[in-house]
Amino acid sequence: MAIWQDAFHDWARAWAALHDVDSGVAGAVVTMGAQHVMVWPGGDDAAQAAPAASGGELLLVTVDPAGAADFATTKGLRPTSRNVLLCAETESLDLVPHLPPDAYLAAAPMENYDLVEVALFDRPVASGRLSLGEELAVIAALVVDEGHAELEHVFEQAMVAGLGEEAFTHGADTLYLIAGEEQAERFAAGEGWTKVADILGFSK
């Protein structure tokens, strides 16, 4: 079993903390507010989670997106979202933020996660979040304001470096990054990050 599957409950609950929602574990399913998250294929747990998602969203984490989509269709669910799960060893990443001279990184601890922002000419233009688990950390919600396409990946990398350093300081050996497809491609094309699964959302 892959490391991301072994640590599924832990990183999924850390992901929930990034969104300020309560989480819980029921067998192979992690609930995040109205979302039901599980690794697919998951046997009987998948069959039970699909009806439970009738009032929310079922998120299937899988290396077989076509098979997961077929399964969801048989349960009367339609696709709603698609994200990518990437993984990296903290020590393999460049954890020094590299920014233009007129930009800087600022961090602030929130109640359930750490927030980082990039400011350009003293104006916030990007932000990201980090949540710590057991010897791991999850980074998500990396957002760069419109109008900064030429610096988008520079800002993304700087935020991940800052958040990754915080994770490393707290003993997180493994980092998970949850990103949209285009953002995931940018990270997978660089050093250290590997795409490990798709996260597919479905609902009634």
C-alpha positions in Angstrom: 0.0 0.0 0.0 1.3 3.5 -0.9 2.3 5.9 1.8 -0.6 8.3 1.0 -3.0 5.4 1.5 -1.4 4.3 4.8 -1.7 7.9 6.1 -5.1 8.6 4.5 -7.1 9.3 7.7 -4.4 11.6 9.0 -3.9 13.8 6.0 -7.6 13.9 5.2 -8.4 15.2 8.7 -5.6 17.7 8.4 -7.1 18.8 5.0 -10.5 19.3 6.8 -8.8 21.5 9.4 -7.6 23.8 6.5 -11.3 24.4 5.7 -12.3 25.0 9.4 -14.8 22.1 9.3 -15.2 19.3 11.7 -14.0 15.9 10.7 -14.5 12.3 11.8 -13.7 8.7 10.8 -16.2 6.0 10.1 -14.4 2.9 8.9 -12.6 3.8 5.7 -14.5 7.1 5.3 -13.4 10.5 6.6 -16.2 13.0 6.9 -15.4 16.7 6.4 -18.5 18.6 7.2 -20.9 17.5 4.4 -18.2 15.8 2.4 -17.4 12.1 2.6 -13.8 11.3 1.6 -12.4 7.8 0.9 -9.8 5.9 -1.1 -11.3 4.1 -4.1 -11.6 1.3 -4.6 -12.8 0.7 -1.1 -15.1 -2.3 -1.2 -18.2 -2.1 1.0 -17.2 1.2 2.4 -17.6 2.8 -1.0 -21.1 1.4 -1.4 -22.1 2.8 2.0 -20.5 6.2 1.5 -22.2 6.9 -1.9 -25.8 7.0 -0.5 -24.5 9.0 2.5 -23.3 11.7 0.1 -26.9 12.3 -1.2 -27.0 15.4 1.0 -23.4 16.4 0.4 -20.4 15.4 -1.7 -18.5 12.2 -2.1 -14.8 12.6 -2.7 -13.0 9.6 -4.1 -9.1 9.6 -3.8 -7.9 7.2 -6.5 -5.3 6.2 -9.0 -8.0 5.0 -11.3 -10.1 8.0 -12.1 -12.1 6.3 -14.9 -13.1 3.4 -12.7 -14.0 5.8 -9.8 -16.2 7.8 -12.2 -17.9 4.7 -13.4 -18.6 3.6 -9.9 -20.1 7.0 -8.9 -22.3 6.9 -12.0 -23.8 3.6 -11.0 -24.7 5.2 -7.7 -26.6 8.0 -9.4 -23.9 10.6 -8.7 -22.6 13.3 -11.1 -19.1 14.8 -11.2 -18.6 18.1 -9.3 -14.9 18.7 -8.9 -11.4 17.4 -9.7 -8.2 18.0 -7.7 -4.9 16.4 -7.5 -3.0 15.0 -4.5 0.8 15.4 -4.7 3.4 14.2 -2.2 6.9 15.3 -1.3 9.5 14.5 1.3 10.1 17.7 3.3 13.9 17.3 3.2 13.9 17.1 -0.6 12.3 20.5 -1.2 13.9 23.9 -1.4 12.4 25.6 1.7 13.9 29.0 1.1 11.3 31.4 -0.4 12.6 33.1 -3.6 10.7 36.3 -4.3 11.2 39.5 -6.3 12.8 42.4 -4.3 9.5 44.2 -4.1 7.6 41.2 -2.6 7.7 39.5 0.8 6.2 36.6 2.7 4.2 37.0 5.9 2.8 34.1 8.1 0.1 34.0 10.7 -1.1 31.1 12.9 -4.8 30.7 12.8 -6.9 28.5 15.1 -6.9 25.4 12.9 -4.1 26.1 10.4 -1.2 28.3 9.5 -1.8 31.0 6.9 0.8 32.5 4.7 0.5 35.5 2.4 2.6 37.1 -0.3 2.6 40.9 -0.4 3.7 42.8 -3.5 4.4 46.5 -2.9 2.7 46.0 0.5 -0.5 44.7 -1.1 -1.5 41.0 -0.4 -1.6 39.2 -3.8 -1.5 35.5 -2.8 -2.2 33.2 0.1 -2.0 29.5 1.2 -2.7 27.3 4.1 -0.9 24.5 6.1 -2.3 22.0 8.6 -0.1 19.6 10.6 -0.9 15.9 11.1 1.1 13.1 12.6 4.6 13.4 11.0 3.0 15.0 8.0 1.4 18.2 6.8 -1.1 19.3 4.2 -0.8 22.4 2.1 -3.9 23.6 0.1 -5.8 26.7 -0.9 -2.8 28.2 -2.7 -4.4 31.2 -4.5 -2.7 33.9 -6.5 -4.8 37.0 -7.4 -5.7 37.6 -11.0 -3.3 39.9 -12.9 -0.1 38.1 -11.7 0.1 35.3 -14.2 3.8 35.9 -14.9 4.6 35.5 -11.2 2.0 32.9 -10.4 4.4 29.9 -9.9 7.0 32.1 -8.2 4.5 33.1 -5.6 3.2 29.5 -5.3 6.7 28.1 -4.8 7.5 30.8 -2.2 4.4 30.0 -0.2 5.1 26.3 -0.3 8.7 27.0 0.8 7.5 29.1 3.8 4.8 26.6 4.8 7.1 23.7 4.2 9.7 25.2 6.5 7.0 25.5 9.2 6.1 21.9 8.7 9.7 20.7 8.9 10.2 22.7 12.1 7.3 20.7 13.6 8.6 17.3 12.5 6.6 16.7 9.4 8.6 14.3 7.2 6.0 14.2 4.4 4.1 17.0 2.7 0.9 16.6 0.8 -0.3 19.3 -1.6 -3.9 19.4 -2.8 -4.2 21.4 -6.0 -6.2 22.0 -9.1 -5.1 20.3 -12.2 -3.2 23.2 -13.8 -1.5 24.1 -10.5 -0.6 20.4 -9.9 1.1 20.2 -13.3 3.3 23.2 -12.5 4.5 21.5 -9.2 4.9 18.1 -10.8 7.1 19.6 -13.5 9.5 20.8 -10.8 11.7 19.1 -8.3 10.5 17.1 -5.3 6.8 16.7 -6.0 5.1 13.6 -7.3 1.4 13.3 -8.3 0.1 10.3 -6.3 -3.7 10.4 -6.9 -6.7 12.2 -8.2 -9.4 13.5 -5.9 -12.8 13.4 -7.6 -15.9 15.0 -6.3 -19.5 13.7 -6.9 -22.9 14.6 -5.7 -26.6 13.9 -6.5 
